[in-house]
C-alpha cells in the first residue's frame, strides 16, 4: 500500500508568509524613526552643556548664601488686563536671620519657561519699603514658569528660585 503525500499548492507559500509578516513591522519602525529624527529634541536651551556646567557655581553660591541667613517670601497675584491676560504682580519680602527686613537690596533676574522654548522675561523689582520689593510682569502665556532672582546687597548675594503659575 502506498501512501500519498498531499501536495497542496498553499504549502509552498508558508515560508513566504513568515517573511511577509515582518514587512508591516519594518514599515512602522521606519516611520517612527523618521518621526523621531524630525520632531522636537526636547532641549529648551541651545547650550545645555554650558548651562549644566555653570550649575557648580550655583551650588557654591548656595553655600555662601546659607551663611548669610537671609530669607525670602515670594507672593504672586494675578492682575490680568484685556491687553495682557497673563499679567502677575510679583512681590518679594526679604529679611535677615533675625527676621529684620532687609532694605537697599537690588533684586533682578528673569522668569524662564521650564517646559518650552519661550523667551525669558527680564525682571527688576522696585523696593516699596520695609524690605518689600514689587513688580508687575506680563508673561506671554499661561502655565508654569520659573522665577530666578538674585538679591544683591553690601553683605552678599541671595538667589531666589521658585516655580510659579501664570493665569
Secondary structure in CASP SS format (residue, H / E / C, confidence):
PFRMAT SS
TARGET T0000
AUTHOR 0000-0000-0000
METHOD secondary structure of the structure
MODEL  1
X C 1.00
X C 1.00
X C 1.00
X C 1.00
X C 1.00
X C 1.00
X C 1.00
X C 1.00
X H 1.00
X H 1.00
X H 1.00
X H 1.00
X H 1.00
X H 1.00
X H 1.00
X H 1.00
X H 1.00
X H 1.00
X H 1.00
X H 1.00
X H 1.00
X H 1.00
X H 1.00
X H 1.00
X H 1.00
X H 1.00
X H 1.00
X H 1.00
X H 1.00
X H 1.00
X H 1.00
X H 1.00
X H 1.00
X H 1.00
X H 1.00
X H 1.00
X H 1.00
X H 1.00
X C 1.00
X C 1.00
X C 1.00
X C 1.00
X C 1.00
X C 1.00
X C 1.00
X C 1.00
X C 1.00
X H 1.00
X H 1.00
X H 1.00
X H 1.00
X H 1.00
X H 1.00
X C 1.00
X H 1.00
X H 1.00
X H 1.00
X H 1.00
X H 1.00
X H 1.00
X H 1.00
X H 1.00
X H 1.00
X H 1.00
X H 1.00
X H 1.00
X H 1.00
X H 1.00
X C 1.00
X C 1.00
X E 1.00
X E 1.00
X E 1.00
X E 1.00
X E 1.00
X E 1.00
X E 1.00
X E 1.00
X C 1.00
X C 1.00
X C 1.00
X C 1.00
X C 1.00
X C 1.00
X C 1.00
X C 1.00
X E 1.00
X E 1.00
X E 1.00
X E 1.00
X E 1.00
X E 1.00
X E 1.00
X E 1.00
X E 1.00
X C 1.00
X C 1.00
X C 1.00
X C 1.00
X C 1.00
X E 1.00
X C 1.00
X C 1.00
X C 1.00
X C 1.00
X E 1.00
X E 1.00
X E 1.00
X E 1.00
X E 1.00
X E 1.00
X E 1.00
X C 1.00
X C 1.00
X C 1.00
X C 1.00
X C 1.00
X C 1.00
X C 1.00
X C 1.00
X E 1.00
X E 1.00
X E 1.00
X E 1.00
X E 1.00
X E 1.00
X E 1.00
X E 1.00
X E 1.00
X C 1.00
X C 1.00
X E 1.00
X E 1.00
X E 1.00
X E 1.00
X E 1.00
X E 1.00
X E 1.00
X C 1.00
X C 1.00
X C 1.00
X C 1.00
X E 1.00
X E 1.00
X E 1.00
X E 1.00
X E 1.00
X E 1.00
X E 1.00
X E 1.00
X E 1.00
X E 1.00
X E 1.00
X C 1.00
X C 1.00
X E 1.00
X E 1.00
X E 1.00
X E 1.00
X E 1.00
X E 1.00
X E 1.00
X E 1.00
X E 1.00
X E 1.00
X E 1.00
X C 1.00
END
